[in-house]
Amino acid sequence: MSTPSLEILATLIAAVINLILAVFIFLNNPKSATNRFFSFLATTIAVYLITNYFSLYQESVESTYLLVRVVMSIAVFINLSFFLLSRTYPRQELQLEGKKFWGAVLVTLIIALLAQTQLIFTGVEISSGVIHPSPGLGMPLFLIHTVFFLGGGFLFLLKKFRKSLGSERVQLKMLFSGAILMFSLILLTNVIFVLVFNVSGFVGLLPLYTLVFTGFVSYAIVKHGLFNLKVIATQAFTVVIWVILFSKIFVSESSSDLIVDLFIFITMFIFGILLVRSVVNEVRQREKLEELTQKLKEMDKQKDEFISMAAHELRAPMSAIKGYITMVLEGDTGDIPEKSRGFLADANNINERLIRLVNNMLNVSKIEEGRIVYQVESENLSQVVRTVFSQFAPEAERKGLKFTQVIPREIRDKVEVDPDRIHEVVANLLSNAVKYTEKGSVEVKLSQSSQSSVRLEVIDTGPGITKEEQKLLFKKFSRAESSVGKTTGTGLGLYISKLLVEKFKGKIGVDSEPGKGSDFWFELPLASAS
């Protein structure tokens, strides 16, 4: 009989893809029972495809009959491997008791051996190029085995599918759908048509049925990451090219064509190996990078939780210290010397700064996670500025700074904000200005930036900030290292200020040059405009 080149090519491609899947999935996790059974199933299907193809194109009836019996033996192992896969998937351990497992293996071996006798097929007849096997007395045993193991596998998949949730449910659905379609086509064309209607003309289409199953598995790979598609696709593409080029060698019409085809095959063989290696290395590096990224995220979360817990524990004693110092300064414990009053005032200012740092550490996680409830109302920004200004006046006076505020009488400054939060923003800007300015002045200025917004500026004569540092200034835990000196801070104040200003539909920024001081500002839309 002639062997159609298109059919043998389809058979080779389907077999190669199944073998690649089998090897890759096994190597991906050899200890996983699911991976082992899937690899066994894919390998068995590949062997079945090749054997079945050759059984259709033999010169003698004897060789055809021999290969048909081999095909039947391989088919029972397909039944068994699918049953074991359906019982285990997607778990790592075998989900079948030892006695039942070995019982299923023993029954399958017996049916496979019987297939090599005349009990399954008594013989074959070939007429007009079509093979007609003659079923024997043992054929019902083969059919019972097929129904029990395939049907049982589908029942277990259906049962697990009903109980599954999330990604596992989707994975089971893809496997279940692909398996139903593939085995339905195989049973219809390779069993029912052959045994009932004595028609074997569709048997040669079997490779296409396995590619249907492979297609469903590939879809699951793309959508749900069951296996690494990039590596599998590269390996499959490379091997298919090898098969095509290698087959072309045997149909060369001349010695020169043979040499050219052989050279192309060797070149593509080397190139394919290098390509697969590079893809595998890339995938491994990406997996390591994803693993490290996940670890960094977990560490960052743990760090935030620790900071939040530590800040919460620190805030209570510092608030108590503030209360006691205030009581002493107000004379509740009697008269104190002026020199002691000055030391206590310094201690109170330092404690206030620490309380702001702790509040910033507590607030940053709450703001990022959206756990802060904002009490938004109409508020005059000038009133907030005056309150905060008076709060920092003693510290500015102690450092000998010229501390001024400029608030035009006719300014429109009513904004829709949470008064406590906008107070925190102004306090952060003023605190930084007073803290980093050793001599000169600090000016707080309100102005009408436009007809629909108001602008607040905190202008100091401090060390200034470089353009490079300004790009990082409003990011989490970022500080202007060139100008911080020995001052303490977490780098959270400006970050929190940015989050809050943007929450109220405003914008914030800084204008500064090294040695010329800084101008920190923010703008908010007027209440009437919004």
C-alpha positions, 0 to 999 in steps of 0.5 A: 500500500502507498503511504500518504505523506500528509498523513505520516507528517500529521502522525509524526507531528502529533506523536512528537508533540505528545512526547515533548509534553510527556518529557517536559511535564515529567521533568518539571516535577518527577515526584508528582503523581499527576505529572507521572501519569500525564507523561505516561498517557502522552507517551502511550498516545504517541506510541499508539499513533505510530503503531496504528499508522504502520498497521494501516500500511503493511504489504501482508495480511500477517504483518497487518494482523500483528500490528493491529494486535499491538495497537489493541494492547497499547489502547488498554494502557491508554485506558489505564493511564487516563483512569489514573490521571483522572483519579489523581489530577491535580494532586501531587500524590496518588489518590488510589489505594495500593491494592486497587492500583495494582489490581487495575494494573494487573487487569490491564496487563491481562487484557493486553496479553489477551490482545496478542491472541485470537481472543480479541481479534481472530484475524483481519481482511483487507479489501480495496485498501481497507482493513476489516478486523474480525472480533473474537470471543474476548472482545467484550472484555476489551470493551468492558475494560474501556468502558470501566476505565474511561467511563470511571475516569470521566465520572471521577473528573466530573465529581471533582469538578463539581466540588472544585473552586477557583483555578482548580475548577478551570483546570479540571474543566479544560482537562475534562472537555479536551478528554471528552472530545478526544476519546469520543472521536476515538471511540466513534471512529476507531471502535464503533465504526470498525466493530459495528459498521466494519468501516476503518476509513476514518482510523487514519484521522486519529492523530488529529483527535490527539491534537484536539486534546493537546490544544485544550491543554495548551489553552489551559497553559496559556490561561492558567499556567499549568505548565510553561507554554514558552518552553513547550512551544519552542521544543515542539516547534524545533522538533517539528522542523527537525522532523520535516527537514529529516524527512526531506533528506529521504526524498532528495532527487540528486546527490547535490540535493541530498548534501544541501538537505543534510547540511540544512538539517545539521545546521537547524539541529544545532540552532534548535538545541541552542534556541531551546537552551536559551529559552529554558535559561530565560524561563528559569531566570524569570521564575527566579525573578518572580520568586525574589519579587514575591519574597520582596513583597512579603518582606515589605508587608512584614516591614510595614506591619512592624513599623505600624506596630512599633509606632502604635506602641511608641505613641502612647508613652510619648503622648504621656510625656507631652502631657506631663511636660505641659503640666510642668510648664503651665505651673501645675507642679509649682514655680520652676527656674527660667533655665529649667523652663527653657530645657523643658520647652526644648524637650517638648519640641523634640517630643512633638517632633517624635510624635509627628514621626510616629503619626506619619508611620501610622498614617502611611499604611492606613492611607495606602490601604484606604483605611482612613475615614475622611471628614470632608467639610468646607474649611478656610485654609488661612485658619489652618495656616494660622493655627499651625504657624502659632504652633511652630513659632516658639521653635523658630524663635528659639533658633533665631529665625525670622518667622513670618506669614503672609495672608492677603485680607481679600483672599478666597481660601475656602476648600473642601478638605478634612481639616485634621488632614490638611493641618497635618500637611501644613505641619509637615511642610513647616516642620521641615522648613524650621528643622532644616533652616539653621539661619535666615527665615521661614515664610508661610504665604497664601496666594490666589494661584487662579480664579478656582484654586488657592496656593500655599507656599513655605519658603525657607533659606535652608541648604536647598535641594538638587534637581536629582533629589527633587525627583525622589523627594515625594516618594516613600522613605526618600530624603534629600541626603545632601541637606539633612545633616544630623536631623532625624526623619523617616522620609514619610512626611512629604510622601503622606502630604502628597497622598493627602493633597491628591486625595483632595484633588490638589497638587504639590511640589517644590522649587529649590536650588542648592544654597538658595533655599526651598519653596514647598507649595501645594494648590487646592481647588476652591470649594465654589469651583469644585 
